[in-house]
């Protein structure tokens, strides 16, 4: 008899963004002439930059010629892209890594879930709250979360990040953790972490044999020179942290699919017998077994963002989205809303007014202004009473959405 993995049955009915899509679809069916503007899901709207398109065309042409056709590529990624990453992302920040510590993937979302295959089912997981839903849901699937009780998973250690503590995660005191997720710049709150605070986490991890899973998908949006782009800017982090990167929001690769994970050779975790085990060769073994590598065309496209033209063009696109973020931040503030983020990240985190719940505000905004946001409670219990707006829309639609919100909120 084939038996199901019953941990999947514990998951809520649908993924957060699927539930949003369902609600919006239902609204459009009953309001057929509605022009709904989405500032909810964080998908990009600007086209790939010319340097990337040129590289993709060239790579596609290569695939049409026998002399330079590519079949299966290396599971770890092509050397040309890994070398470009080392040279452009880490070397300028004084971070020394080796090529075989970089693993090219099809986006950070995949590896933040897949990395758990290296970890025992009974590790205690710590999560900053609110948090990107994939971290929780993938741990539920692996059997580490326990049961869902009043919006909280019984075996997860929640680390609240709210306005009351300036969105700074505090080291767990009541209950030790084995693995902790940190995401900075943060999705969903748009806030960042200082080097001082990040050092506290690295020191804690080194002292207590804790593994940090550090999601740096939005690091390209950091403008403050005092804010770290990588956890490896902190001394000792290579002994306790895995870092995830993505080209999805940096260069508009949501439809191209390419990112990378850093697994330092210095990083070890323990067996039950206390033996130290290096994770780098284990992750390499996992990838060689279960991943056929990211496409050659996607990797050539990613390499192109590190050319002088590519860097300039990507920065223009990032600047475009950050102009949206700044407009959203200033407009919502002028309307009297309490808002956060939007300065070093493409997300705005807003407190709902008058004690309104996240989903109540979502419905009110959809029906009152035909604008879609993301309910904060979908990111965890500490997200209740907040909503998230994305700056990844077009300038025209963002401006129109803000005009609608202003008209609606002033009624």
C-alpha positions in Angstrom: 0.0 0.0 0.0 1.4 3.4 -1.0 1.2 5.9 1.9 1.1 9.6 1.6 3.5 12.0 3.3 0.9 13.2 5.9 2.9 16.3 6.7 1.6 17.7 3.4 -1.9 17.3 4.7 -1.1 19.8 7.5 -0.6 22.7 5.1 -3.2 25.4 4.9 -5.6 25.1 2.0 -3.5 27.1 -0.4 -0.3 29.0 -0.8 -0.6 32.7 0.2 -0.4 34.1 -3.3 -2.7 31.4 -4.7 -5.3 32.5 -2.2 -4.9 36.2 -3.2 -5.2 35.2 -6.9 -8.4 33.3 -6.0 -10.0 36.3 -4.3 -9.0 38.6 -7.1 -10.4 36.3 -9.7 -13.7 36.0 -7.8 -13.9 39.8 -7.6 -13.3 40.2 -11.3 -16.0 37.7 -12.1 -18.5 39.7 -10.1 -17.2 43.1 -11.3 -16.5 42.4 -15.0 -15.6 46.0 -15.9 -13.1 46.4 -13.0 -9.6 47.5 -13.7 -7.7 45.9 -10.8 -4.2 47.1 -10.1 -1.9 44.6 -8.3 0.7 45.8 -5.8 0.6 42.5 -4.2 2.8 39.7 -5.6 6.4 40.7 -6.1 6.7 39.8 -9.8 8.7 42.3 -12.0 7.2 44.3 -14.9 10.2 45.8 -16.7 11.8 43.8 -19.6 15.2 42.2 -19.5 17.9 44.7 -20.2 19.6 44.9 -23.7 22.9 43.3 -22.5 21.0 40.2 -21.2 18.9 39.9 -24.3 21.9 40.1 -26.5 23.7 37.4 -24.5 20.6 35.1 -24.7 20.4 35.6 -28.5 24.0 34.7 -28.8 23.7 31.7 -26.6 20.6 30.5 -28.5 22.5 30.8 -31.8 25.3 28.7 -30.3 22.8 26.0 -29.6 22.0 25.9 -33.3 25.6 25.1 -34.3 27.1 21.6 -33.9 30.5 23.1 -33.1 29.3 24.9 -30.0 26.1 23.1 -29.1 25.7 22.4 -25.3 24.0 19.4 -23.8 24.0 18.6 -20.1 25.9 21.3 -18.2 27.7 20.9 -14.9 25.2 20.6 -12.0 27.1 23.2 -10.0 27.0 25.7 -12.8 29.3 26.8 -15.6 32.7 28.2 -14.5 32.2 31.5 -16.5 29.2 32.5 -14.3 30.6 31.3 -11.0 33.8 33.3 -11.7 31.8 36.4 -12.6 29.9 36.1 -9.3 33.0 35.8 -7.3 34.7 38.7 -9.1 31.7 41.1 -8.9 29.7 40.2 -5.9 32.2 39.0 -3.3 35.7 40.2 -4.1 34.8 43.9 -4.0 33.5 43.4 -0.4 36.7 41.6 0.7 35.0 38.2 0.8 37.2 35.3 -0.3 35.3 32.3 -1.7 36.3 29.5 -4.0 34.5 28.7 -7.3 33.3 25.3 -5.9 31.5 27.0 -3.0 29.1 28.6 -5.6 26.2 26.5 -6.8 24.1 27.9 -9.7 20.4 27.1 -9.4 17.0 28.0 -11.0 16.2 30.6 -8.4 16.6 31.1 -4.6 13.1 29.7 -3.8 14.1 26.2 -4.9 17.2 26.0 -2.8 15.8 27.6 0.3 13.4 24.6 0.3 15.8 21.9 -1.0 18.6 22.7 1.4 16.5 21.1 4.1 17.3 17.7 2.7 20.7 17.9 4.4 19.1 18.4 7.8 17.5 15.9 10.2 13.8 16.1 10.6 14.1 16.9 14.3 16.1 20.1 14.1 14.4 23.0 15.8 13.7 25.8 13.4 13.8 29.5 14.3 12.1 32.0 11.9 11.9 35.7 12.0 8.2 36.6 12.0 6.8 37.8 9.6 8.6 35.7 7.0 8.7 34.5 3.4 6.1 31.7 3.4 8.3 29.2 1.6 10.5 28.8 4.7 7.6 27.7 6.9 5.7 25.6 4.3 8.8 23.6 3.3 9.5 22.8 6.9 5.9 21.7 7.4 6.4 19.3 4.4 9.5 17.9 6.0 7.8 17.3 9.4 9.6 19.9 11.5 6.7 22.3 12.2 4.4 20.3 14.5 0.8 21.2 14.4 -0.9 24.5 13.4 -2.6 26.1 16.5 -4.1 29.6 16.3 -2.0 30.5 13.3 1.3 29.2 14.9 3.1 26.0 14.3 3.8 24.3 17.6 7.4 23.2 16.9 8.6 26.5 15.2 10.4 29.1 17.3 9.0 32.5 16.1 11.2 35.5 16.4 8.9 38.6 16.1 10.0 41.6 14.0 7.5 44.4 14.4 7.4 48.1 14.8 7.6 47.6 18.6 11.1 46.3 18.4 12.1 48.3 15.3 12.0 45.1 13.2 15.2 43.9 14.8 15.2 40.1 15.5 16.2 39.2 19.0 18.3 36.1 19.9 15.9 33.4 21.2 16.1 33.1 25.0 13.3 30.8 26.0 14.0 27.9 23.6 17.2 27.0 21.7 17.2 26.6 18.0 19.3 24.5 15.6 18.6 26.3 12.4 17.5 29.9 11.9 16.3 31.7 8.8 17.3 35.3 8.2 16.2 37.3 5.1 17.7 40.8 4.5 16.7 43.1 3.0 13.6 41.5 4.4 10.7 40.1 2.5 8.0 41.1 3.5 8.8 44.1 5.7 11.4 45.8 3.5 13.6 46.4 6.5 17.4 45.8 6.8 19.8 44.6 9.4 23.0 46.4 10.5 26.4 44.8 10.7 26.3 45.1 14.5 23.1 43.2 14.7 24.1 40.6 12.1 27.4 40.1 14.0 25.3 39.2 17.1 23.6 36.5 15.1 26.9 35.1 13.7 28.5 35.1 17.2 25.4 33.4 18.6 25.5 30.7 15.8 29.2 30.0 16.3 28.8 29.7 20.1 25.8 27.5 20.0 26.4 25.4 16.8 23.5 27.0 15.0 23.1 26.9 11.2 22.0 30.2 9.6 20.2 30.1 6.3 20.6 33.7 5.0 18.4 34.8 2.1 20.1 37.8 0.4 17.8 37.9 -2.7 17.2 41.6 -2.5 20.8 42.8 -1.6 21.1 44.7 -4.9 18.6 47.2 -3.6 20.7 48.3 -0.7 21.9 51.9 -1.0 23.1 52.5 2.6 26.8 51.8 2.7 26.6 50.7 6.3 24.2 47.9 5.6 25.8 44.5 4.7 25.0 42.9 1.3 26.3 39.5 2.5 26.5 37.7 5.8 30.1 36.8 4.8 31.0 40.4 5.5 30.9 39.3 9.1 33.9 37.5 10.5 33.3 33.8 11.1 30.1 33.6 9.0 31.6 31.1 6.6 31.7 28.6 9.5 27.9 28.9 10.3 26.0 30.2 7.3 24.6 29.3 3.9 23.6 32.2 1.7 21.0 32.3 -1.1 21.0 34.8 -4.0 18.6 35.4 -6.9 18.7 37.2 -10.3 14.9 37.3 -10.3 14.4 40.8 -8.8 18.0 42.0 -9.4 17.8 41.6 -13.2 14.2 40.6 -14.0 14.8 36.9 -14.2 11.5 35.7 -12.8 10.7 34.1 -16.1 14.3 33.2 -17.0 15.1 31.4 -13.7 18.7 31.7 -12.4 20.2 32.3 -9.0 22.9 30.8 -6.8 23.6 29.4 -3.3 26.9 29.7 -1.4 27.9 26.7 0.7 31.4 27.5 2.2 33.8 24.6 2.8 34.4 25.8 6.3 30.8 25.2 7.2 30.1 22.0 9.3 27.3 20.6 11.3 27.1 17.6 13.6 25.9 14.0 13.6 24.1 12.6 16.6 27.5 11.2 17.7 29.0 14.6 17.6 31.1 14.2 14.5 31.5 17.3 12.4 30.4 17.0 8.8 31.1 19.4 5.9 28.0 20.5 4.1 29.6 21.6 0.9 30.3 18.0 -0.4 26.9 16.9 0.8 25.1 19.7 -1.2 27.3 18.9 -4.2 26.3 15.2 -3.9 22.6 16.2 -3.6 22.8 18.5 -6.7 24.6 15.9 -8.8 21.9 13.4 -7.9 18.7 15.5 -8.2 19.4 18.5 -10.3 20.4 18.6 -14.0 21.8 22.2 -13.8 20.5 25.6 -14.9 20.2 26.1 -18.7 23.2 27.4 -20.6 21.2 30.2 -22.0 20.0 31.4 -18.6 23.6 31.3 -17.3 24.9 33.3 -20.2 22.1 35.8 -19.6 23.2 36.0 -15.9 26.8 36.5 -16.8 25.8 39.5 -19.0 24.6 41.5 -16.0 28.2 41.7 -14.8 29.5 43.4 -18.0 29.9 47.2 -17.8 26.8 47.7 -20.0 24.8 45.1 -18.0 25.7 46.6 -14.7 24.6 50.0 -15.8 21.4 48.8 -17.3 20.4 46.6 -14.3 21.0 49.6 -12.0 18.7 51.6 -14.1 16.0 49.0 -13.7 16.6 48.8 -9.9 16.4 52.6 -9.8 13.1 52.5 -11.6 11.6 50.2 -9.0 13.1 52.2 -6.1 11.5 55.4 -7.5 8.2 53.5 -7.2 9.0 52.5 -3.7 9.9 56.1 -2.7 6.7 57.4 -4.2 4.7 54.8 -2.4 6.4 55.5 0.9 5.9 59.3 0.7 2.3 59.1 -0.5 1.2 56.6 2.1 2.9 58.6 4.8 1.2 61.8 3.6 -2.2 60.0 3.9 -1.5 59.2 7.5 -0.5 55.6 7.3 2.3 54.1 9.3 4.7 52.6 6.7 8.2 51.0 6.8 10.7 49.7 4.3 11.0 51.1 0.8 14.5 52.7 1.3 16.8 49.7 0.9 14.3 47.3 -0.5 11.4 47.2 -3.0 8.7 46.5 -0.5 6.5 48.7 1.7 5.2 47.3 4.9 2.1 49.2 6.2 0.2 49.1 9.5 -3.5 48.8 8.9 -5.6 51.6 10.4 -8.0 51.4 13.3 -7.2 47.8 14.3 -8.3 46.4 11.0 -7.1 42.9 10.3 -4.9 42.1 7.4 -7.5 40.3 5.3 -10.2 42.9 6.2 -8.0 45.6 4.8 -7.2 43.5 1.8 -10.9 43.2 1.0 -11.6 46.8 1.8 -8.9 48.0 -0.5 -9.9 45.6 -3.3 -13.5 46.6 -3.2 -13.0 50.3 -2.4 -10.0 51.2 -4.7 -9.6 48.1 -6.9 -6.0 47.8 -5.7 -4.4 44.5 -4.5 -2.0 44.3 -1.6 -0.7 41.3 0.3 -2.2 40.6 3.8 0.6 40.6 6.4 -0.8 37.7 8.3 0.0 35.5 5.4 3.7 35.9 6.3 3.2 34.8 9.9 1.3 35.7 13.1 3.4 38.9 13.7 2.2 40.1 10.3 -1.4 40.4 11.5 -2.5 44.1 11.3 -0.1 44.8 8.4 -0.1 44.6 4.6 2.7 44.6 2.0 2.9 46.6 -1.2 5.4 45.8 -3.9 7.3 48.4 -5.9 7.6 46.1 -8.9 4.7 47.5 -10.8 5.0 49.9 -13.7 5.4 53.6 -12.8 2.0 54.4 -14.5 0.1 51.7 -12.6 1.8 52.5 -9.3 0.9 56.2 -9.7 -2.7 55.3 -10.5 -3.0 52.9 -7.6 -1.7 55.6 -5.2 -4.2 58.1 -6.6 -7.0 55.5 -6.0 -5.8 54.8 -2.5 -5.7 58.5 -1.7 -9.2 59.1 -3.1 -10.5 56.0 -1.2 -8.9 56.8 2.1 -10.1 60.4 2.1 -13.8 59.4 1.7 
